[in-house]
Amino acid sequence: MILVTGGTGFVGRNIVRKLVQEEKQKVRCLVRKGGRREVLEGLDVELAEGDITSPVTLAGAMKGVDVVIHIVGIIREIPPDVTFEKIHAEGTANVVEAAKRAGVKKFVHMSAMGSRADTPGRYHTTKWAGEEAVRSSGIPFVIFRPSIICGKDDEFVNMFAQMVRQTWFLPVFNVIGSGKVKMQPIYVGDVAHCFVKAALSADIVNKTYELGGPERLSIDEMLDTIFRVMGVWKRKVHMPITAAWPMAFVMEKTCTKPMLTREQLIMLKSDNVGDITEMKRDFKLMPMRFEDAVRTYLQV
């Protein structure tokens, strides 16, 4: 039995679908009360109600589980209950502890490219804290650090596409920052491939992998790709990050789901790229190019 946390999310449901439909695995998904269970309809999966921030709800979900795939993560906070510390650090530690008590044989964990102890942003430092909980658990593990993940229902590409549609009559497109910061976008199908193989392979153990596509693209280059796929042309106008800071602050204080946060602005200051040599070798994967990936789901 494989337990997937975050199985109703964008990445999680792609992993669950691959495990069930292609690998014919028994899968149990941890779902919160009131969670989006409908996205798993039609899949032969067990559902276990629980919350990673509430340790007492995890024991039942772990019964009979051999492998845990821990996907839960957030990109926006909803204080005081939903914060990076509570989800990435404390929540991961709770899942790890429950897995230890249940005798789980392998723990496959979703972190993020750029995670380390001394980053300027709390997103990556809390992701690092989650990694540390996994590494120190004594459970055989695999940790993945993906860059931006793209695919149907993603937030990144679809957000920009929606902005293009809403401003179709304007010849310009506002971009926060220089547009030169580079990322290494990876297709969600390639991410799912790596997670599934790591969960099922006895040879892949106690390793940390960076996951990324074959290209290191600047934000401007990614936007140009989105424009090209959508068949539009817009001149990019860049806004300094310092000028966007007050706007992000106001959005955080007034919106339940802010389009822009100060943490995102911090991340816009640094490249988000890595070495995917081991990913390609160990998972026998030639990752999809960004434009090819975007064309699989983006509509005009």
N, C-alpha and C positions, 0 to 999 in steps of 0.2 A: 504494500500500500504506500502511495506517495501522497503526502499532505502538501498542498499549495496554499500559502497565505497570499492574499492579494490576487486571487484567481479571477475576480470579477473586473480587474483593472485592464487597461489597454494592453500591457505586456503579458500579464498573467493569463488572460483568456486565450491568447495565442499559444502559450505554453501548454495550458490545459487541453486545448483542442488537439494539439500535436500528440500529446501523451495518450489521449483517449482514442482518437481516430486513426492515427498512424502507428502508434506503438502498442495499442490495445492494453494499456496499463490501467490498474485500479487506482483511481484518484479520488481524494477527498479534499474539498475546498473549505477553508475557514472563512466564514462570512459573518459580518456584523449584523446585529439586529437592525432590520430595515435596509440592509445592503442591497445592491443591484443584482439580485439572483436571476432576473430574467435574461441577462446576457449569457447565462450558461444553459438556457433551455435547449433541449435537443441533444445534450451531451450526457452520457452515462456516467455521472459523477455523484458522489455522496456529498452532502452539505452538513457541516458542523458549525453551529452558531458559537461565536466567540469573538474576543477582541484582544489584540496583542497588548493593549495597555492594561488589561485585567488578567493577571496570571491565573486566577482561579477558574477562568473559563477555558483554559487551554488543555488541561489534562485529558478531558474526554476526547478532544480532537486528535490527540497523539496516540490513542490506543491502537495497537497493531500496525503502527507506521514504521516503515523501514527508512524512508528518505523524506526529508523536509526540503521543500523549495520555498524560500522566503523572499517574497517580491515586494512586500508592503513598503511604500515610501510616499513622501509628499513633496510637492514643489512650492506649495503655499501653506502658510500657517493660519490657523483659526484659534488664536489664544483665548483662554488659557489651556484648553484641553488638547488641542491639536497643534503641537509644536515640533520642531525638528528634534529637540531633545527627547520628547516623550515618544515619538514614533521611531526615529532612526536609531537612537541609542538605547533608551529604556525598553522600548517595545521589542527590539531585536534581542536584548538580553533576556527578556521574559520568554521569548520563543525558544531561545537556546537552552535556558534552564529547564523548560518543560520537555524539550527534546532529550536532554541528558537523563532526566528522571524516567522517561519512557523507553530508554535504550535505543534511540534512533541510531542507525548505522552510518548515515551520511547527511550532511547539511550543505545545501547549495544556496548561496546568498547573493542577492542583488545589492551591489554598492553603486558607486558612480565614479567615472573617470575624473581624476584630480583629487580624490579623497586622500587626505593626510592629516597629521595632527596639527600642523601649523598654518593652515589656510586662513585667509582673512575673513572668509564667510562661514557662518554656522552650518550651512547646508553640508558642506564637505567635511567639516570637522566632526559633525554628528554621524555622518556616514562612516568616517574612520572609526569612531567609537563603536559603531555596530560591527565593523570588521574585527576589531579587537576582541569583542565578546565571542565572535565565532572562532577566531584563531585560538583563543585561550580555553575553549570549551572541552578539549580532549576528543571531540567528535571529528572524524574524518570530514574534510570540508572542501568545497570549491567556492571561490569568491570571484564574482564578475564585476568589472568596472566599465560599464558602457558609456560612450559619449551620447550625444543626442540620438534618440531612437525615433525613426519615422515609419509610418505605415497608416493604414486605414484607422481612423479614430484617434490619431495622435493629436497632441495639443500644439506642437511647434509649427509644423507646416500648415495645418488647418487654420491656425490663428492668423497667420500671414495671408493665407488665401481668402479668409473671410474679410480681412481688412482691404484686400485688393477689390473684392466684390463691392464692398460698401463705399469705396472711393473710386469707382470705375470712371467717373466723370472728371477726375483730377489727373493732371499730367505728372504730378509729383507724388513721392511716397516718403514719409518721414521714417528715419532710421535713428535709433538711439545709439550713440557712440560713433566711433570712427568707421565701423563696418569692416575693419581689418582683422578683428579677432577671429581666430580660426577654430573650427570644430571638425569633428570626424563622424558625420552622421552615418548611422547603421540601420539597415532595414530590419523591422521587427521580426520577420521570418528568419533572418540570420541569427538574431538574438535567441529566439525560441529553439532553433537547432542546437545552439551551444548549451543551453540549459538542459534540454532533454538528454543530450549525449552525456553531459556531466553527471546527471542523475542516474543514468543507467550503466555507465562504464566503470568497471572496477579499476581500470588503469589510470583514470583521471582523478587524482586525490591530493589534498593538501597543497593546492596551487591557487594562485591569484592571476586572473587574466584581464587584460584591457581589451575591450570590445569596441571596434570602430569599423567604419567603411574603408574603402581603398583610397579615398581622397581626403586631403586636408583642405577644407574650403573655408574661405572667409564668409562672414555673414552677408556681405554684399554679393559674393558669388552664389551663395545659396538663394538669396532673394532673386537674383537674375535667373536662376534655374526655375524657380517658382513662376516668375513672370513668363518665361519662355514656354513652360508647360501649359500655362493658362492662356497663352496667346495674346499677352498684353505687353506694353512698354511703358515704363514710368521712370522718371528721373529721380534718383535717390537724393534726399536732403538730410544731412546728418545733424543731429542734436547732441550737444555735449552731455555726458552722463551727469555732470553736476547740475545742469539745467533740469534734468528729468527727476532728480532726487526729491524735490518738494511734491511733484505730481505723484510719485510712487507712495510717498508718506500719506498723502490725502487719500489715495485709493485704498491703502491698507486700513485706514481708520474708518472709511465710509462704505466699503464694499465687502460683501460676504466672500466673493471670489474675485479679488482684484486682478485686472489684466496685467498690472505691473507692480512689482514689489522691490524694496530696497535690496533684498538678498539677490534678486535677479540682476540688478544693476552692478552689484559687486562681482558677480560671475561674468558680466560682460567685459570686465577689465582684463581677463586672462584667457589665453588659448585653452581649449579643451581637446587635446589630442594625445595620442599615446602610441605605444609600440604593439602592433597586432601580429607580429611574427609568430608568437607561440599560439595565438588563437587560430591562425590559418593552418599551422602545422598539426596541432593536436586535434582539431575538429574537422580537418580536411575541408576547409571552407574557403571559397573565393567570394568574399562579400560583394553584394550588389552595389553598383554605383548609385549615387544620390539621385540623379535624374531618372534613371531606370526605375528606382524604387518609387519616386514621386508619381511617375506615370502609371503605376499600378492602381492608384486610388484617387488621385486628385482630379476633380472635374472642373471644367470652366465655369 
